[in-house]
Amino acid sequence: MKCSFPLAVAVIMMLAACSKGSDDKPEPTPPPVPAGENVKTGVYTINNMMADTAANSAGSATTIYFSLEQNRIVPASQAQTNNWDVAFTGIYNSSIAPNNGKAANSPGFGGPGKGAVYLVLDNTIEPKFFDAANNKPTSLPVAQSLFGASFSNITSVAVKDEEMVTNDYIGLDHFMGTGNGYAFYDFSGALFPGNPKKSHIVYTFPRTVIVKTAKGNFAKLQITSVYKDSPADPTRDNKTGYISFRYAIQMNGSRDLNIK
């Protein structure tokens, strides 16, 4: 089962301040967010989830709570419930956090959530786009076929629950002291010297996150873009503040993620 739902909501997302110019026109008021649904086991795609481009690097942005099990954004008033599964949080909402009520660093701390996340580095894919010795991509843009392979190659939850992350986030790759991440942030444009339109650019990687939902089901999630309409080779001309991702969720409680 495959479903696609364009979502638009005033949330805060990556690097908006860096891409806005003085001649930018205000974005139109977004349409209402769909109410969501009780999803079935299947594959779901979220396109252009709109962000509040007023976010800046001075501090953490307003956390966005998303329910994989209902395919919708959940209000912050429900943070200490098991109604959401992943949170986009931190500076520019660039970190993906699980809903775990026992983890002090989880936005769901104190609630009933039992979620966790795990970033998969696929050894059959990593050498095709990433220089592990220098922690940077070997070529850009990354081939779209690698995103599909990364997603489809995960057919089950092969890691133990205790190996998954409950008290930390998954964010940008090796940025400001962090470890492996789902995207590379070329702050200074070092990958494209002399091209001012290629600084402050985020390149998503073909890496997939395994998610244990707040209620204990399993899913796999892949961020495909943080730019409007998902350009393959983004520049400063592209609008930031839009997140696109896909996920496959298993609703029967098993670890089977071979979902079509």
C-alpha positions as CSV (number, residue, x, y, z in Angstrom):
1,M,0.0,0.0,0.0
2,K,1.4,3.4,-1.0
3,C,-0.1,6.7,-0.1
4,S,1.0,10.3,-0.7
5,F,-0.3,13.3,1.2
6,P,1.0,16.8,0.7
7,L,1.1,18.6,4.1
8,A,1.5,22.3,4.8
9,V,1.9,23.7,8.3
10,A,3.6,26.6,9.9
11,V,6.6,24.8,11.4
12,I,10.3,25.7,11.6
13,M,12.8,24.0,9.3
14,M,16.4,24.1,8.1
15,L,18.3,27.2,7.2
16,A,15.5,29.5,6.3
17,A,17.3,32.6,7.3
18,C,20.3,31.7,5.2
19,S,18.3,31.5,2.0
20,K,16.0,34.5,2.3
21,G,16.9,37.5,0.3
22,S,15.6,41.1,0.7
23,D,13.5,40.7,-2.4
24,D,11.7,37.6,-1.3
25,K,7.9,37.8,-1.4
26,P,6.0,36.6,1.7
27,E,4.8,33.0,1.4
28,P,1.0,32.6,1.0
29,T,-1.0,31.4,4.0
30,P,-0.8,27.6,4.0
31,P,-3.9,25.6,3.6
32,P,-5.2,23.7,6.6
33,V,-3.4,20.6,7.7
34,P,-5.2,17.3,6.9
35,A,-6.6,15.8,10.0
36,G,-4.7,12.5,9.5
37,E,-5.9,9.0,9.8
38,N,-5.4,5.7,11.5
39,V,-2.9,4.3,9.0
40,K,-2.6,0.7,7.9
41,T,0.7,-1.1,7.2
42,G,2.1,0.6,4.1
43,V,4.3,3.2,2.6
44,Y,3.4,6.9,3.0
45,T,5.0,10.0,1.4
46,I,4.9,13.6,2.8
47,N,5.8,16.4,0.4
48,N,6.6,20.0,1.1
49,M,5.6,20.1,4.7
50,M,5.9,23.9,5.1
51,A,8.1,25.6,7.7
52,D,8.2,28.9,9.4
53,T,11.2,30.6,7.7
54,A,11.6,33.1,10.6
55,A,13.7,30.5,12.4
56,N,17.3,31.5,13.2
57,S,20.4,30.0,14.7
58,A,20.0,31.8,18.0
59,G,18.3,28.9,19.7
60,S,16.1,25.9,19.3
61,A,13.1,26.2,17.1
62,T,9.6,25.2,18.1
63,T,9.5,21.4,18.2
64,I,7.2,19.7,15.6
65,Y,5.6,16.5,16.7
66,F,4.6,14.0,14.0
67,S,2.6,10.8,14.3
68,L,3.6,8.1,11.9
69,E,0.6,6.0,13.1
70,Q,-1.9,8.7,12.2
71,N,0.1,10.5,9.4
72,R,-0.3,13.9,10.9
73,I,1.3,16.7,12.9
74,V,0.3,16.6,16.6
75,P,-0.1,19.8,18.7
76,A,2.6,20.5,21.3
77,S,0.0,20.2,24.0
78,Q,0.2,16.5,23.4
79,A,4.0,16.2,23.9
80,Q,3.7,14.0,27.0
81,T,1.4,11.5,25.3
82,N,2.0,8.6,23.0
83,N,0.1,10.3,20.1
84,W,3.3,11.2,18.3
85,D,6.3,9.2,17.2
86,V,9.1,11.5,15.9
87,A,9.9,15.1,16.7
88,F,11.7,17.6,14.5
89,T,13.5,19.7,17.1
90,G,16.7,21.7,17.9
91,I,18.2,24.5,15.8
92,Y,16.2,24.8,12.6
93,N,14.4,21.6,13.6
94,S,17.3,19.7,12.1
95,S,17.2,16.9,14.7
96,I,15.0,13.9,14.7
97,A,14.0,12.7,18.2
98,P,12.0,9.7,19.4
99,N,9.1,9.8,21.8
100,N,10.5,8.1,24.9
101,G,9.0,9.0,28.3
102,K,11.9,7.6,30.2
103,A,14.6,9.5,28.3
104,A,15.4,12.9,29.8
105,N,16.5,14.3,26.4
106,S,13.4,13.2,24.6
107,P,10.7,15.8,24.0
108,G,8.3,13.1,25.3
109,F,10.1,12.8,28.7
110,G,7.6,12.1,31.5
111,G,5.0,10.6,29.2
112,P,4.1,7.0,28.2
113,G,6.1,6.9,25.0
114,K,8.5,4.0,24.4
115,G,10.0,5.1,21.1
116,A,13.5,5.0,19.7
117,V,15.4,5.7,16.5
118,Y,18.4,4.2,14.7
119,L,20.3,5.5,11.7
120,V,21.2,2.8,9.2
121,L,24.5,3.0,7.3
122,D,24.2,0.5,4.5
123,N,27.6,-0.8,3.6
124,T,26.5,-1.6,0.0
125,I,25.5,2.1,-0.5
126,E,27.8,4.2,1.6
127,P,31.0,3.8,-0.6
128,K,29.0,5.0,-3.6
129,F,28.5,8.5,-2.2
130,F,30.4,9.1,1.0
131,D,34.1,9.4,1.9
132,A,34.1,8.0,5.4
133,A,37.8,9.0,6.1
134,N,37.0,12.7,5.6
135,N,33.3,12.7,6.5
136,K,32.0,14.2,3.3
137,P,30.2,13.2,0.1
138,T,32.3,12.1,-2.8
139,S,30.0,13.6,-5.5
140,L,26.9,15.7,-5.6
141,P,24.1,15.5,-6.2
142,V,23.7,12.0,-4.8
143,A,22.1,9.7,-7.3
144,Q,18.4,9.3,-6.6
145,S,18.6,5.6,-7.2
146,L,20.6,5.3,-4.0
147,F,17.8,6.7,-2.0
148,G,15.4,4.1,-3.3
149,A,18.0,1.3,-2.6
150,S,18.6,2.5,0.9
151,F,14.9,2.5,1.7
152,S,14.1,-0.8,0.1
153,N,17.1,-2.7,1.4
154,I,15.7,-2.4,4.9
155,T,13.3,-5.4,5.1
156,S,13.3,-5.9,8.9
157,V,14.5,-4.4,12.1
158,A,17.9,-6.1,12.4
159,V,19.0,-4.1,15.5
160,K,18.1,-4.9,19.1
161,D,15.9,-2.5,21.0
162,E,18.8,-1.7,23.4
163,E,21.0,-0.7,20.4
164,M,18.5,2.0,19.3
165,V,18.7,5.6,20.4
166,T,16.2,6.8,23.1
167,N,18.0,9.7,24.8
168,D,19.6,11.5,21.8
169,Y,18.8,12.8,18.4
170,I,19.7,12.1,14.8
171,G,20.8,15.2,13.0
172,L,23.2,16.7,10.4
173,D,26.3,14.6,9.6
174,H,29.4,15.4,11.7
175,F,28.3,19.0,12.2
176,M,29.5,20.8,15.3
177,G,30.7,17.7,16.9
178,T,27.9,15.4,16.1
179,G,28.2,11.9,14.6
180,N,26.7,10.3,11.6
181,G,23.6,12.0,10.3
182,Y,20.9,12.0,7.6
183,A,22.2,15.0,5.7
184,F,25.4,17.0,5.0
185,Y,25.5,20.8,5.7
186,D,28.0,22.6,3.6
187,F,28.2,25.7,5.7
188,S,30.9,27.6,3.8
189,G,30.4,26.1,0.3
190,A,33.7,24.2,0.5
191,L,32.4,21.5,-1.8
192,F,31.8,24.1,-4.6
193,P,34.6,26.8,-4.0
194,G,33.9,30.1,-5.8
195,N,30.2,29.5,-6.1
196,P,28.4,31.8,-3.6
197,K,25.1,30.1,-4.3
198,K,26.4,26.8,-2.9
199,S,27.1,27.9,0.6
200,H,24.8,27.1,3.5
201,I,23.3,24.2,1.6
202,V,21.9,20.9,3.0
203,Y,22.3,17.8,1.0
204,T,20.2,14.9,2.2
205,F,21.9,11.4,2.2
206,P,20.5,8.1,1.2
207,R,20.3,7.0,4.8
208,T,17.2,5.6,6.4
209,V,16.1,5.8,10.0
210,I,14.5,2.9,11.8
211,V,11.8,4.2,14.2
212,K,10.2,2.5,17.1
213,T,6.9,4.3,17.5
214,A,5.6,5.6,20.9
215,K,3.3,2.6,21.0
216,G,5.9,0.0,20.1
217,N,5.4,-0.5,16.4
218,F,8.3,-0.3,13.9
219,A,8.8,1.9,10.8
220,K,11.5,3.1,8.5
221,L,11.8,6.8,7.6
222,Q,13.9,8.7,5.1
223,I,14.2,12.4,4.7
224,T,14.4,13.2,1.0
225,S,14.7,17.0,1.0
226,V,14.5,20.2,3.1
227,Y,13.8,22.4,0.1
228,K,10.6,23.3,-1.6
229,D,9.7,20.8,-4.4
230,S,12.8,18.8,-3.6
231,P,15.4,20.0,-6.1
232,A,18.0,17.4,-7.0
233,D,20.9,19.9,-6.7
234,P,19.8,22.7,-4.4
235,T,21.3,26.2,-4.3
236,R,20.7,29.4,-2.4
237,D,17.9,30.2,-5.0
238,N,15.8,27.3,-3.7
239,K,13.3,27.9,-0.9
240,T,14.2,26.3,2.4
241,G,11.7,25.5,5.1
242,Y,10.0,22.6,3.4
243,I,10.6,19.0,4.5
244,S,9.8,16.0,2.4
245,F,10.1,12.4,3.7
246,R,8.7,9.0,3.2
247,Y,8.1,6.2,5.7
248,A,6.9,2.6,5.8
249,I,5.2,1.4,8.9
250,Q,4.3,-2.0,10.2
251,M,1.2,-1.9,12.3
252,N,1.0,-5.5,13.5
253,G,3.9,-5.1,16.1
254,S,6.3,-7.3,14.2
255,R,9.8,-6.3,13.0
256,D,9.0,-6.9,9.3
257,L,9.6,-3.9,7.2
258,N,9.5,-5.6,3.8
259,I,6.5,-3.3,3.0
260,K,5.4,-2.3,-0.5
